[in-house]
Amino acid sequence: MDRHDGRVITDQGVTELSSARVKDKVGLSISRIESLAYRTTFDPEMKTGLVPINISFLRVADFL
């Protein structure tokens, strides 16, 4: 007798898991940005200190 314990995930369940992971990743990114913003030390009068920035390098060829 072949017995399977547990459940089978549906297509709808797979979709839900995928979107949940995206939300977790976005939440993690926002948390990191907030943490970095809190540690900003830039003084505009002295023009010294640190400011967190987000830079992405993209190849022009990817957009042609």
LINBEL-V936911 format. One record per residue. N is the residue number from 0. RES is the residue in three letters. SS is DSSP state (H for helix, E for strand, C for the rest). PHI is phi in whole degrees, -180 to 180 (NA if undefined). NEAR is the number of other ideal C-beta (glycine too) atoms within 8 Angstrom. Layout:
n: (N:N)
res: (RES:RES)
ss: (SS:SS)
phi: (PHI:PHI)
near: (NEAR:NEAR)
//
This chain:
n: (0:1:2:3:4:5:6:7:8:9:10:11:12:13:14:15:16:17:18:19:20:21:22:23:24:25:26:27:28:29:30:31:32:33:34:35:36:37:38:39:40:41:42:43:44:45:46:47:48:49:50:51:52:53:54:55:56:57:58:59:60:61:62:63)
res: (MET:ASP:ARG:HIS:ASP:GLY:ARG:VAL:ILE:THR:ASP:GLN:GLY:VAL:THR:GLU:LEU:SER:SER:ALA:ARG:VAL:LYS:ASP:LYS:VAL:GLY:LEU:SER:ILE:SER:ARG:ILE:GLU:SER:LEU:ALA:TYR:ARG:THR:THR:PHE:ASP:PRO:GLU:MET:LYS:THR:GLY:LEU:VAL:PRO:ILE:ASN:ILE:SER:PHE:LEU:ARG:VAL:ALA:ASP:PHE:LEU)
ss: (C:C:C:C:C:C:C:C:C:C:H:H:H:H:H:H:H:H:H:H:H:H:H:H:H:H:H:H:H:H:H:H:H:H:H:H:H:H:C:C:C:C:E:C:C:C:C:E:C:C:C:C:C:C:C:C:C:C:C:H:H:H:H:C)
phi: (NA:-96:-118:-116:-94:109:-129:-112:-81:-85:-60:-64:-65:-63:-61:-63:-63:-64:-71:-65:-64:-62:-62:-63:-65:-64:-60:-65:-64:-62:-62:-66:-62:-62:-63:-67:-63:-64:-90:-61:-123:-66:-114:-63:-70:-88:56:-134:113:-117:-135:-73:-134:-117:-120:-120:-104:-123:-84:-59:-60:-70:-111:-97)
near: (2:3:4:4:3:4:3:4:6:6:5:6:8:9:8:8:9:8:8:8:8:8:8:8:8:8:8:8:8:8:8:8:10:8:8:9:8:6:8:10:6:8:8:5:4:6:5:5:8:7:6:9:4:5:4:4:4:6:6:6:5:6:6:4)
//
